[in-house]
Amino acid sequence: MRLSLNPFSDETEDLRGRHAYLVVAVTAFFIILLLRLWHLQVIRGHDFKIQSESNRTRLQDILPARGLIMDRYGLVLAENRPSYDLAVIKEDLGDRKTLAARLAQLLGLSFEEVWSRFEAIQSKPSFEPAVLISGLNRENVVTIETHRYELPGTMIQVKPQRTYHYDQLASHLVGYMGEVNQDQLARAEYREHRMGDLAGQYGIEREWETYLHGKRGRRLVEVDASGRVLKIIETLDPSPGSNLYLTMDTRLQRICQEILTDKVGAIVALHPFTGEILAMATSPTFSQNDFAGGISSEKWRELLDNPLHPLENRAISGQYPPGSTFKIVTATAALEEGVVTPETIITCPGVYPFGDTVFHCWNTGGHGAVNMHRAIKESCDVYFYEVSRRLGIERLAKWSRAFGLGRKTDVGLTNEKGGVVPDREWKRQRFKTAWRPGETMPVAIGQGYNLVTPLQMAQVMAVAANGGVLYRSRLVRLIADTEGREVKYFQPEVVHNLNLKPQTVEVLRRGLAAVVNEPGGTGYRAKLNEVAVAGKTGTAQVVALKRYQGWSRKDLPYKYRDHAWFVAYAPADRPKIALAVLLEHGGGGGANAAPLAKQVLEAFFHPEMQSAPPPPAAADQAEPGD
């Protein structure tokens, strides 16, 4: 047994052991630290770089300039002007109440109003600009920029705002803008939109949104700790939207709108050989510029509560009995089906007994012996009652559809209605009852279950004018880029060729010209001195008025008064325009609608006319025919 001569040897060994443990621990610590650094810099380095850059940089959207809307001659109807918004990035804000108080002071607003704006953007992402106050004027912008260092997290955004140069002119046709909604954002055609963007919500603005909107750009900027922009790092320029050239003639549209002042109704004018819509006026109308910066709830409620429904485009969504304008269809069907010839004589004693019902002619004394020409010219009801009995409802419905009735025209506007073409199957589905033969007579003169839109009746007149071809009505002629290069040009599109017999075309043209130009014609108030006009009057009864028989029209309750129609084309030998005029509860078509059509045609054939003369006072006395 050996004895240690060093009393400190045990302690030395113990220290050496502890040192070894310490070295191992320190080594392990540094290894772990190095591994952690390697993980952070190599494995997670890219992610942290992105986060670091995001703290230093911001990616800003640049909205594209919306395409212009112009008329057929290049006159600008809708364009853009700069609009200034105050936006905030929530993650860069300090004390919000202090900021709200300072903004209220600088902009002359109440604290409560500004604070309510902060509360309204709570759901917005914290790292994206959220619009706090829209529509700043230049004075506001200068004030904000002058005090930027007192307003951390704020920024001025410049975006294009829609401006309509001819307020209330073609409002239903051109349409208006509004904030894009969730349903729209879910659709593929709105992939370039973001929440808060403006998009077309009505009319051309809505239907052609894909072309008008353009493609948004991006800007990468460097910011300081307060979110203020220090410099622009990179920019991807937006692509502006395409420009639309409409088929509309602004001068003619303005005159149609003036003619309808203080009236309720619609006027549609189109080219009979192309389907191009030259004018589509509806009254009452509304201001598109009310929607440009976001319509107030009070104004929106006022529009919705208006009993005359100014937001309704009566030209395409108003459905009315066509009255005697429908006799164009009945006459065509009768001649094409061979149930009568142009020389067939039918005697009109003023009444037409059928079964247990007696149908009346507008001329209670009767027209006597009537052929097709005179029946059209004088609008003899009894003649067309007898014609419809020979035709039957199925053949009458077939020719109605051939003229484009009973279905939408697909003109490219929202809320279009298709009207009603009644037949046996329609009544069975609608009322669960069979068609009665006596129900065909009212349909033949544009009453009964018949419903049409003014645009459809303008198309009917165009078919009569061009000899039997139904063209698709259209509102856009050309889409072009900002440099004027053609993107898409729209050619006339034939929907259906009726293949009318030459004799049928000639009888229709002679009869419709006689309505306006021959003695006894019901549309003589539409006659022009220099141009021969062809036309057809119509007075559409709204409800059965047995209890009001013998009353003057002006004494009837407004909602029970007849609708006034006049359809026309001109010149009668070489048509350049087809027209439909509808006055809701306007009385007799010959007395009240025909004079308005005359004013439209005078303006069309005399371009030097810059405004429409005041319409003549409506006649209350009975007029020849309807």
C-alpha positions as CSV (number, residue, x, y, z in Angstrom):
1,M,0.0,0.0,0.0
2,R,1.4,3.3,-1.2
3,L,0.9,6.5,0.6
4,S,0.5,9.8,-1.4
5,L,3.1,12.3,-0.5
6,N,1.0,15.2,-2.2
7,P,-1.8,16.2,0.1
8,F,-3.4,18.2,-2.8
9,S,-3.5,15.4,-5.4
10,D,-7.1,14.4,-4.7
11,E,-8.2,17.9,-5.0
12,T,-6.2,18.3,-8.2
13,E,-7.9,15.3,-9.7
14,D,-11.3,16.7,-8.7
15,L,-10.5,20.0,-10.4
16,R,-9.3,18.3,-13.5
17,G,-12.6,16.3,-13.7
18,R,-14.6,19.5,-13.2
19,H,-12.6,21.3,-15.9
20,A,-13.2,18.5,-18.3
21,Y,-17.0,18.7,-17.6
22,L,-16.8,22.5,-18.1
23,V,-14.9,22.1,-21.4
24,V,-17.5,19.6,-22.6
25,A,-20.3,21.9,-21.5
26,V,-18.8,24.9,-23.1
27,T,-18.0,23.0,-26.3
28,A,-21.6,21.6,-26.4
29,F,-23.0,25.1,-25.9
30,F,-20.9,26.5,-28.7
31,I,-21.9,23.6,-30.9
32,I,-25.5,24.2,-30.2
33,L,-25.1,27.9,-30.7
34,L,-23.4,27.3,-34.1
35,L,-26.1,24.8,-35.1
36,R,-28.7,27.4,-34.1
37,L,-27.0,30.1,-36.1
38,W,-26.6,27.7,-39.0
39,H,-30.3,26.9,-38.8
40,L,-31.3,30.6,-38.5
41,Q,-29.0,31.8,-41.3
42,V,-29.0,28.9,-43.7
43,I,-32.3,27.0,-43.1
44,R,-34.4,30.0,-42.1
45,G,-32.3,32.7,-43.6
46,H,-34.5,33.2,-46.6
47,D,-37.6,33.6,-44.4
48,F,-35.9,36.1,-42.1
49,K,-34.6,38.0,-45.0
50,I,-38.1,38.4,-46.3
51,Q,-39.3,39.5,-42.9
52,S,-36.4,42.0,-42.6
53,E,-37.1,43.4,-46.0
54,S,-40.8,43.7,-45.2
55,N,-40.0,45.8,-42.2
56,R,-37.9,48.0,-44.4
57,T,-39.9,47.9,-47.6
58,R,-43.5,48.1,-48.7
59,L,-45.2,46.7,-51.8
60,Q,-47.8,49.2,-53.0
61,D,-50.5,48.5,-55.5
62,I,-50.8,50.9,-58.5
63,L,-54.3,50.9,-59.9
64,P,-54.6,51.0,-63.7
65,A,-56.2,53.9,-65.5
66,R,-59.7,52.8,-66.5
67,G,-60.5,52.8,-70.1
68,L,-62.6,55.6,-71.6
69,I,-66.1,55.3,-72.9
70,M,-66.8,57.3,-76.1
71,D,-69.7,57.6,-78.5
72,R,-69.6,56.5,-82.1
73,Y,-67.7,59.8,-83.1
74,G,-65.1,59.7,-80.3
75,L,-66.8,62.1,-78.0
76,V,-65.8,61.2,-74.4
77,L,-68.6,60.2,-72.2
78,A,-66.7,58.7,-69.2
79,E,-63.1,59.3,-68.2
80,N,-60.9,59.5,-65.1
81,R,-59.6,62.3,-62.9
82,P,-57.2,62.0,-60.0
83,S,-58.7,61.3,-56.6
84,Y,-56.7,61.6,-53.4
85,D,-57.3,59.3,-50.4
86,L,-55.7,59.3,-47.0
87,A,-54.6,55.7,-46.2
88,V,-53.0,54.2,-43.1
89,I,-50.9,51.1,-42.5
90,K,-52.1,49.8,-39.2
91,E,-48.9,48.1,-38.0
92,D,-47.1,51.5,-38.3
93,L,-49.6,53.5,-36.3
94,G,-48.8,54.8,-32.8
95,D,-51.4,56.1,-30.5
96,R,-54.5,56.0,-32.7
97,K,-56.6,58.4,-30.6
98,T,-53.8,61.0,-30.7
99,L,-53.5,60.5,-34.5
100,A,-57.3,60.8,-34.9
101,A,-57.4,64.0,-33.0
102,R,-54.6,65.5,-35.0
103,L,-56.2,64.5,-38.3
104,A,-59.6,65.9,-37.2
105,Q,-57.8,69.2,-36.4
106,L,-55.9,69.4,-39.7
107,L,-58.9,68.4,-41.9
108,G,-61.6,70.3,-40.1
109,L,-63.5,67.2,-39.1
110,S,-64.9,66.1,-35.7
111,F,-62.9,63.6,-33.7
112,E,-65.9,61.3,-33.6
113,E,-66.1,61.2,-37.4
114,V,-62.4,60.4,-37.8
115,W,-62.4,57.8,-35.0
116,S,-65.4,56.1,-36.7
117,R,-63.2,55.7,-39.8
118,F,-60.5,54.0,-37.7
119,E,-63.1,51.6,-36.3
120,A,-64.4,50.9,-39.8
121,I,-61.0,49.6,-41.0
122,Q,-60.4,47.2,-38.0
123,S,-60.9,44.2,-40.2
124,K,-58.4,45.3,-42.9
125,P,-55.0,43.6,-43.0
126,S,-52.5,45.4,-40.7
127,F,-49.7,45.5,-43.3
128,E,-51.7,46.8,-46.3
129,P,-52.8,50.4,-46.8
130,A,-56.4,50.9,-45.7
131,V,-58.3,53.9,-47.0
132,L,-59.3,56.1,-44.0
133,I,-60.7,59.2,-45.8
134,S,-61.6,59.3,-49.5
135,G,-61.9,62.3,-51.8
136,L,-59.4,64.7,-50.3
137,N,-59.2,68.1,-52.1
138,R,-55.8,69.6,-53.0
139,E,-55.8,71.8,-49.9
140,N,-56.2,68.7,-47.7
141,V,-53.4,67.0,-49.5
142,V,-51.0,69.9,-49.0
143,T,-51.9,70.0,-45.3
144,I,-51.3,66.3,-44.8
145,E,-48.0,66.4,-46.6
146,T,-46.8,69.4,-44.6
147,H,-47.4,67.6,-41.3
148,R,-46.4,64.1,-42.4
149,Y,-43.9,63.7,-39.5
150,E,-46.7,64.2,-37.0
151,L,-48.8,61.5,-38.7
152,P,-46.9,58.2,-38.5
153,G,-48.4,55.3,-40.6
154,T,-50.3,57.6,-42.9
155,M,-49.9,58.0,-46.7
156,I,-51.6,59.8,-49.6
157,Q,-52.8,57.5,-52.3
158,V,-53.7,58.8,-55.8
159,K,-56.2,56.8,-57.7
160,P,-58.3,57.5,-60.8
161,Q,-62.0,58.4,-60.2
162,R,-64.7,58.1,-62.8
163,T,-66.1,61.3,-64.2
164,Y,-69.2,61.5,-66.5
165,H,-69.1,64.5,-68.7
166,Y,-72.8,64.4,-69.6
167,D,-74.5,63.9,-66.3
168,Q,-77.9,62.1,-66.5
169,L,-77.4,61.6,-70.2
170,A,-77.5,57.9,-71.1
171,S,-77.1,57.0,-67.4
172,H,-78.9,53.7,-67.9
173,L,-76.8,52.8,-70.9
174,V,-73.3,53.9,-69.7
175,G,-73.9,52.9,-66.1
176,Y,-72.0,53.7,-62.9
177,M,-69.2,52.5,-60.6
178,G,-69.3,51.1,-57.1
179,E,-67.0,49.1,-54.7
180,V,-66.4,45.6,-55.8
181,N,-68.3,43.0,-53.7
182,Q,-67.4,39.6,-52.5
183,D,-69.5,37.8,-55.1
184,Q,-67.6,39.6,-57.9
185,L,-64.2,38.9,-56.3
186,A,-65.0,35.2,-56.3
187,R,-65.4,35.2,-60.1
188,A,-62.5,34.7,-62.5
189,E,-63.1,37.9,-64.5
190,Y,-62.4,39.9,-61.4
191,R,-59.0,38.4,-60.7
192,E,-57.3,41.8,-61.2
193,H,-59.5,43.4,-58.5
194,R,-59.0,43.7,-54.7
195,M,-61.3,44.5,-51.9
196,G,-61.9,48.2,-51.9
197,D,-61.5,48.6,-55.7
198,L,-64.2,50.2,-57.7
199,A,-65.8,48.2,-60.5
200,G,-68.7,48.8,-62.9
201,Q,-72.0,47.9,-61.2
202,Y,-74.5,48.9,-63.9
203,G,-74.7,49.3,-67.7
204,I,-71.7,49.3,-70.0
205,E,-69.4,49.9,-67.0
206,R,-70.4,46.6,-65.6
207,E,-70.8,44.5,-68.7
208,W,-67.4,45.5,-70.1
209,E,-65.5,45.6,-66.8
210,T,-62.9,43.1,-68.0
211,Y,-61.8,45.3,-70.9
212,L,-62.2,48.6,-69.0
213,H,-60.4,47.7,-65.8
214,G,-56.9,47.1,-67.1
215,K,-54.1,45.3,-65.2
216,R,-52.8,46.6,-61.9
217,G,-49.1,47.5,-61.3
218,R,-46.8,47.3,-58.3
219,R,-44.3,49.7,-56.6
220,L,-41.6,48.5,-54.1
221,V,-40.7,51.4,-51.7
222,E,-38.3,51.7,-48.8
223,V,-39.8,53.1,-45.6
224,D,-38.6,54.3,-42.2
225,A,-39.7,53.2,-38.8
226,S,-42.8,55.4,-39.1
227,G,-43.8,54.0,-42.4
228,R,-42.8,57.1,-44.4
229,V,-41.6,56.5,-47.9
230,L,-37.8,57.1,-48.3
231,K,-37.3,56.0,-51.8
232,I,-38.8,53.9,-54.6
233,I,-36.8,50.7,-55.2
234,E,-38.7,49.2,-58.2
235,T,-41.8,49.9,-60.2
236,L,-44.0,47.6,-62.4
237,D,-46.2,50.0,-64.4
238,P,-49.9,49.1,-64.6
239,S,-51.6,48.4,-68.0
240,P,-54.5,50.8,-68.6
241,G,-57.9,49.5,-69.6
242,S,-59.1,49.5,-73.2
243,N,-61.3,52.3,-74.6
244,L,-64.8,51.5,-75.7
245,Y,-66.4,53.2,-78.7
246,L,-70.2,52.9,-78.5
247,T,-72.7,52.9,-81.3
248,M,-74.5,55.8,-79.6
249,D,-74.9,59.2,-81.2
250,T,-74.6,61.6,-78.2
251,R,-76.4,64.4,-80.0
252,L,-79.3,62.2,-80.8
253,Q,-79.3,60.7,-77.3
254,R,-79.4,64.2,-75.8
255,I,-82.4,65.2,-77.9
256,C,-84.3,62.0,-77.0
257,Q,-83.6,62.6,-73.4
258,E,-84.8,66.2,-73.6
259,I,-88.0,65.1,-75.4
260,L,-88.7,62.8,-72.5
261,T,-88.2,65.5,-69.8
262,D,-91.1,65.4,-67.3
263,K,-92.4,62.2,-68.9
264,V,-92.2,58.5,-68.0
265,G,-91.1,56.3,-70.9
266,A,-88.4,55.3,-73.3
267,I,-87.1,56.0,-76.8
268,V,-84.9,53.6,-78.7
269,A,-83.3,54.4,-82.1
270,L,-81.2,51.9,-84.1
271,H,-79.7,51.3,-87.5
272,P,-82.0,48.9,-89.3
273,F,-79.2,47.2,-91.3
274,T,-76.6,46.7,-88.6
275,G,-78.5,46.6,-85.2
276,E,-76.4,49.5,-83.9
277,I,-78.2,51.4,-81.2
278,L,-78.0,55.1,-82.0
279,A,-80.0,56.2,-78.9
280,M,-81.5,54.6,-75.8
281,A,-83.2,57.1,-73.6
282,T,-85.2,56.4,-70.5
283,S,-87.1,58.7,-68.2
284,P,-86.9,59.4,-65.3
285,T,-83.1,59.2,-65.1
286,F,-80.4,59.6,-62.5
287,S,-77.0,61.2,-61.9
288,Q,-74.1,58.9,-62.6
289,N,-71.7,61.3,-60.8
290,D,-73.6,60.7,-57.5
291,F,-72.0,57.2,-57.6
292,A,-68.5,58.4,-58.6
293,G,-67.1,58.9,-55.1
294,G,-69.5,56.5,-53.4
295,I,-73.2,57.3,-53.2
296,S,-74.6,58.4,-49.8
297,S,-77.1,56.1,-48.1
298,E,-79.7,59.0,-48.1
299,K,-79.4,59.4,-51.9
300,W,-79.5,55.7,-52.5
301,R,-82.6,55.4,-50.4
302,E,-84.2,58.3,-52.2
303,L,-83.6,56.5,-55.6
304,L,-85.0,53.2,-54.3
305,D,-88.1,54.8,-52.8
306,N,-89.0,56.9,-55.8
307,P,-92.3,55.5,-57.1
308,L,-91.2,56.2,-60.7
309,H,-88.2,53.9,-60.3
310,P,-85.5,56.1,-61.9
311,L,-82.9,53.3,-61.8
312,E,-85.0,51.1,-64.1
313,N,-83.9,51.1,-67.7
314,R,-87.4,51.0,-69.3
315,A,-86.0,50.4,-72.8
316,I,-84.9,46.9,-71.9
317,S,-86.6,46.0,-68.6
318,G,-90.0,47.7,-69.0
319,Q,-92.5,45.2,-70.2
320,Y,-95.7,46.5,-71.8
321,P,-98.6,45.4,-74.0
322,P,-97.5,46.5,-77.5
323,G,-101.0,47.7,-78.6
324,S,-101.6,48.0,-82.3
325,T,-97.9,48.2,-83.1
326,F,-98.1,44.4,-82.9
327,K,-100.3,44.4,-86.0
328,I,-97.0,44.4,-88.0
329,V,-96.4,40.9,-86.7
330,T,-100.0,39.8,-87.2
331,A,-100.0,41.1,-90.8
332,T,-96.7,39.4,-91.6
333,A,-97.9,36.1,-90.2
334,A,-101.2,36.3,-92.1
335,L,-99.5,37.0,-95.5
336,E,-96.8,34.5,-95.0
337,E,-99.1,31.7,-93.9
338,G,-101.5,32.5,-96.8
339,V,-104.7,33.0,-94.6
340,V,-105.3,36.3,-96.5
341,T,-104.0,38.0,-99.6
342,P,-103.4,41.8,-99.9
343,E,-106.7,42.0,-101.7
344,T,-108.8,40.0,-99.2
345,I,-111.7,42.1,-98.0
346,I,-113.0,41.9,-94.4
347,T,-116.0,44.0,-93.4
348,C,-115.7,45.9,-90.1
349,P,-119.0,46.9,-88.6
350,G,-117.3,48.1,-85.4
351,V,-117.8,44.9,-83.5
352,Y,-116.7,41.3,-83.8
353,P,-118.9,38.7,-82.0
354,F,-117.0,35.5,-81.1
355,G,-118.7,32.9,-79.0
356,D,-120.2,34.6,-75.9
357,T,-117.8,37.6,-76.3
358,V,-118.2,40.7,-78.4
359,F,-114.8,42.4,-79.4
360,H,-114.9,46.0,-80.3
361,C,-113.0,48.1,-82.9
362,W,-111.5,51.4,-81.8
363,N,-113.8,52.9,-84.5
364,T,-117.2,52.1,-83.0
365,G,-118.9,53.1,-86.2
366,G,-116.8,50.5,-88.2
367,H,-114.4,50.9,-91.1
368,G,-116.6,49.1,-93.7
369,A,-114.9,47.0,-96.3
370,V,-111.2,46.7,-95.5
371,N,-108.2,45.2,-97.2
372,M,-104.7,44.7,-95.8
373,H,-103.4,48.1,-96.8
374,R,-106.3,50.0,-95.3
375,A,-106.3,47.8,-92.2
376,I,-102.6,48.7,-91.5
377,K,-103.2,52.4,-92.3
378,E,-106.3,52.9,-90.2
379,S,-105.4,50.2,-87.6
380,C,-108.7,48.3,-88.0
381,D,-109.1,46.0,-85.0
382,V,-111.9,43.9,-86.6
383,Y,-109.8,43.0,-89.6
384,F,-107.1,41.6,-87.3
385,Y,-109.6,39.8,-85.1
386,E,-110.7,37.8,-88.2
387,V,-107.1,37.3,-89.4
388,S,-106.1,35.9,-85.9
389,R,-109.1,33.5,-86.0
390,R,-107.8,32.1,-89.3
391,L,-104.2,32.0,-88.1
392,G,-104.6,30.5,-84.6
393,I,-102.4,31.2,-81.6
394,E,-99.6,28.8,-82.5
395,R,-98.8,30.3,-85.9
396,L,-99.1,33.8,-84.5
397,A,-96.7,32.9,-81.7
398,K,-94.2,31.4,-84.2
399,W,-94.0,34.6,-86.2
400,S,-93.8,36.7,-83.0
401,R,-90.7,34.7,-82.0
402,A,-89.3,35.1,-85.6
403,F,-89.4,38.9,-85.0
404,G,-87.4,38.4,-81.8
405,L,-90.2,38.8,-79.3
406,G,-90.5,36.6,-76.2
407,R,-86.8,36.5,-75.5
408,K,-84.0,38.8,-74.5
409,T,-82.2,40.7,-77.3
410,D,-78.8,40.0,-75.5
411,V,-77.9,43.6,-76.1
412,G,-75.3,43.4,-73.3
413,L,-77.0,45.3,-70.4
414,T,-78.1,43.9,-67.0
415,N,-81.7,43.3,-66.0
416,E,-83.0,42.9,-69.5
417,K,-86.4,41.3,-69.7
418,G,-87.6,39.0,-72.5
419,G,-91.3,39.9,-72.6
420,V,-94.1,37.3,-73.2
421,V,-95.2,35.5,-76.3
422,P,-98.3,33.6,-75.3
423,D,-99.3,30.2,-76.8
424,R,-101.0,27.0,-75.6
425,E,-98.0,25.6,-73.8
426,W,-97.2,29.0,-72.1
427,K,-100.7,29.2,-70.7
428,R,-100.7,25.6,-69.5
429,Q,-97.5,26.2,-67.6
430,R,-98.5,29.6,-66.4
431,F,-102.1,29.1,-65.4
432,K,-102.6,25.3,-65.6
433,T,-105.5,25.8,-68.0
434,A,-106.1,25.3,-71.7
435,W,-106.0,28.0,-74.3
436,R,-109.4,29.3,-75.3
437,P,-109.9,30.4,-79.0
438,G,-111.3,33.7,-77.9
439,E,-108.0,34.6,-76.2
440,T,-106.3,34.8,-79.6
441,M,-108.1,38.0,-80.7
442,P,-106.7,40.3,-78.1
443,V,-103.2,39.0,-78.7
444,A,-103.5,39.8,-82.5
445,I,-104.0,43.5,-81.7
446,G,-101.2,43.6,-79.1
447,Q,-103.3,43.1,-75.9
448,G,-104.1,40.0,-73.9
449,Y,-101.0,38.3,-72.5
450,N,-98.6,40.1,-74.9
451,L,-95.6,41.8,-73.3
452,V,-92.7,43.5,-75.1
453,T,-89.9,46.0,-74.4
454,P,-89.3,49.2,-76.3
455,L,-86.0,47.7,-77.7
456,Q,-87.8,44.7,-79.0
457,M,-90.4,46.9,-80.8
458,A,-87.6,48.9,-82.3
459,Q,-86.2,45.6,-83.6
460,V,-89.6,44.7,-85.0
461,M,-89.6,48.0,-87.0
462,A,-86.0,47.4,-88.2
463,V,-87.0,44.0,-89.5
464,A,-89.9,45.6,-91.4
465,A,-87.5,48.3,-92.7
466,N,-84.8,46.0,-94.0
467,G,-87.0,43.4,-95.6
468,G,-87.0,40.6,-93.0
469,V,-83.6,40.3,-91.3
470,L,-83.3,40.4,-87.5
471,Y,-79.9,41.8,-86.5
472,R,-78.6,41.6,-82.9
473,S,-78.9,44.9,-81.2
474,R,-75.5,46.1,-80.0
475,L,-74.0,49.1,-78.1
476,V,-70.3,48.7,-78.7
477,R,-68.7,49.3,-82.1
478,L,-65.0,49.1,-81.3
479,I,-62.6,48.3,-78.5
480,A,-59.2,50.0,-78.8
481,D,-56.1,50.4,-76.7
482,T,-54.8,53.7,-75.4
483,E,-52.8,54.2,-78.6
484,G,-55.9,53.8,-80.7
485,R,-55.0,50.4,-82.0
486,E,-58.0,48.1,-82.7
487,V,-58.5,45.4,-80.1
488,K,-61.8,44.1,-81.3
489,Y,-64.3,45.4,-83.9
490,F,-67.9,44.2,-83.9
491,Q,-69.5,43.3,-87.2
492,P,-73.3,43.2,-87.7
493,E,-74.6,39.8,-86.5
494,V,-77.7,38.2,-88.0
495,V,-79.9,36.5,-85.4
496,H,-82.5,35.3,-87.8
497,N,-83.6,35.7,-91.4
498,L,-87.4,35.6,-91.7
499,N,-87.1,34.9,-95.5
500,L,-90.2,37.0,-96.2
501,K,-91.8,36.9,-99.6
502,P,-91.2,40.0,-101.7
503,Q,-94.9,40.6,-101.8
504,T,-95.1,40.6,-98.0
505,V,-92.3,43.1,-97.7
506,E,-93.9,45.4,-100.2
507,V,-97.4,45.3,-98.6
508,L,-95.8,46.1,-95.2
509,R,-93.8,49.0,-96.5
510,R,-96.7,50.5,-98.4
511,G,-99.1,50.1,-95.5
512,L,-96.6,51.5,-92.9
513,A,-95.9,54.5,-95.1
514,A,-99.6,55.1,-95.5
515,V,-100.0,55.3,-91.7
516,V,-98.1,58.6,-91.7
517,N,-98.5,60.0,-95.2
518,E,-102.0,59.1,-96.5
519,P,-105.3,60.6,-95.5
520,G,-106.9,58.6,-92.6
521,G,-103.5,57.3,-91.4
522,T,-103.3,57.1,-87.6
523,G,-99.7,58.4,-87.5
524,Y,-100.1,61.6,-89.5
525,R,-98.6,63.6,-86.5
526,A,-95.2,62.0,-87.3
527,K,-95.2,63.3,-90.9
528,L,-92.1,65.2,-92.1
529,N,-92.0,67.5,-95.1
530,E,-88.6,66.5,-96.6
531,V,-88.5,62.8,-95.6
532,A,-91.1,60.1,-96.0
533,V,-91.7,58.3,-92.7
534,A,-93.2,54.9,-92.2
535,G,-94.7,54.1,-88.9
536,K,-97.4,52.4,-86.7
537,T,-99.3,53.8,-83.8
538,G,-100.3,51.8,-80.7
539,T,-102.5,52.5,-77.7
540,A,-102.0,49.8,-75.1
541,Q,-104.8,49.3,-72.6
542,V,-103.4,48.6,-69.1
543,V,-106.5,47.1,-67.5
544,A,-110.1,46.5,-68.4
545,L,-111.9,49.7,-67.8
546,K,-115.6,48.8,-67.8
547,R,-116.3,50.9,-64.8
548,Y,-114.6,53.9,-66.4
549,Q,-116.4,53.8,-69.8
550,G,-117.2,57.3,-71.0
551,W,-114.5,58.9,-68.9
552,S,-112.1,61.4,-70.4
553,R,-108.5,60.0,-70.5
554,K,-107.1,62.8,-68.4
555,D,-109.7,62.1,-65.7
556,L,-108.6,58.5,-65.3
557,P,-106.3,57.5,-62.4
558,Y,-102.8,57.7,-63.7
559,K,-102.1,54.0,-63.3
560,Y,-105.1,53.1,-65.4
561,R,-104.3,55.3,-68.4
562,D,-103.2,53.7,-71.7
563,H,-99.6,53.4,-72.8
564,A,-98.8,55.4,-75.9
565,W,-96.7,53.7,-78.6
566,F,-95.3,54.8,-81.9
567,V,-92.8,52.8,-84.0
568,A,-91.3,54.1,-87.2
569,Y,-88.5,54.0,-89.8
570,A,-87.3,56.5,-92.3
571,P,-86.8,57.3,-95.1
572,A,-89.6,54.9,-96.1
573,D,-87.8,53.9,-99.4
574,R,-84.2,53.7,-98.0
575,P,-84.3,53.3,-94.3
576,K,-81.5,54.7,-92.2
577,I,-83.1,54.7,-88.7
578,A,-85.7,52.6,-86.9
579,L,-87.4,53.9,-83.8
580,A,-89.7,53.0,-80.9
581,V,-91.3,55.6,-78.6
582,L,-93.1,54.5,-75.5
583,L,-94.9,56.8,-73.0
584,E,-96.1,55.0,-69.8
585,H,-99.7,55.9,-69.2
586,G,-99.3,58.5,-72.0
587,G,-102.7,58.1,-73.7
588,G,-103.2,57.7,-77.4
589,G,-100.2,56.7,-79.5
590,G,-101.1,58.8,-82.5
591,A,-101.8,61.9,-80.3
592,N,-98.9,61.7,-77.9
593,A,-96.1,59.3,-79.1
594,A,-96.1,60.1,-82.8
595,P,-95.2,63.8,-82.3
596,L,-92.2,62.8,-80.1
597,A,-91.1,60.4,-82.8
598,K,-91.3,63.3,-85.3
599,Q,-89.0,65.4,-83.2
600,V,-86.4,62.6,-83.0
601,L,-86.5,62.0,-86.8
602,E,-86.2,65.7,-87.5
603,A,-83.1,65.9,-85.3
604,F,-81.7,62.8,-87.0
605,F,-82.1,64.2,-90.5
606,H,-81.1,67.7,-89.5
607,P,-77.7,67.4,-87.7
608,E,-77.6,71.1,-87.3
609,M,-80.3,70.9,-84.6
610,Q,-78.5,71.0,-81.3
611,S,-81.4,70.7,-79.0
612,A,-85.0,69.5,-79.2
613,P,-87.9,71.9,-79.3
614,P,-90.4,71.6,-76.6
615,P,-92.9,68.8,-77.3
616,P,-96.5,69.8,-78.2
617,A,-99.2,69.7,-75.6
618,A,-100.7,66.2,-75.4
619,A,-104.1,66.1,-77.1
620,D,-106.9,64.7,-75.0
621,Q,-109.6,64.4,-77.6
622,A,-110.1,61.1,-79.5
623,E,-107.6,60.6,-82.3
624,P,-108.1,58.6,-85.5
625,G,-107.1,55.1,-84.7
626,D,-104.5,54.4,-82.0
